Amino acid sequence: MDENARTPAQVYCLVFGVVLVLAAIAGFFTNSSFDTGDDAPRDALIGLFDVNGWHNVVHLLSGLAALAVAGSRPNARIFAFGFGGVYVLVTILGLAAGDNSTLFGLIAVNTEDNFLHLAIAAAGILAGAASPSDAPRVRAPSPSV
């Protein structure tokens, strides 16, 4: 891989960073309520994904964190793996909570969110796995005759 080329993890961090920041901004226009509980007001971003103020804050912070590490190959790789792992857990929690519910009584989620979270998790793990670790490669010495 070219030393100056972006790794898949860096591309992941850039793309998801921008998308999550934009989703947070749009989400605040859709629903900026910080009310809590399963009965709190919720609205669907682009008609699909349940959001509320807390969900938007998570998107904003996640997106900013992804953008902050996108310039570093090793940090982007660690973030992609970590973000992927966290979103696997978020998916499991969301599926366990059920459709049109909240995680921890704060973050509005629905089935569509759960599938999106699963896709984000898979993309992060795959991007991390496809990226070099940037560990120096040591060649084994050639046997002498």
Secondary structure by P-SEA (a helix, b strand, c coil): cccccccaaaaaaaaaaaaaaaaaaaaaaaccccccccccbbbbccccccccaaaaaaaaaaaaaaaaacccaaaaaaaaaaaaaaaaaaaaaaaaacccccccccccccaaaaaaaaaaaaaaaaaaaaccccccccccccccc
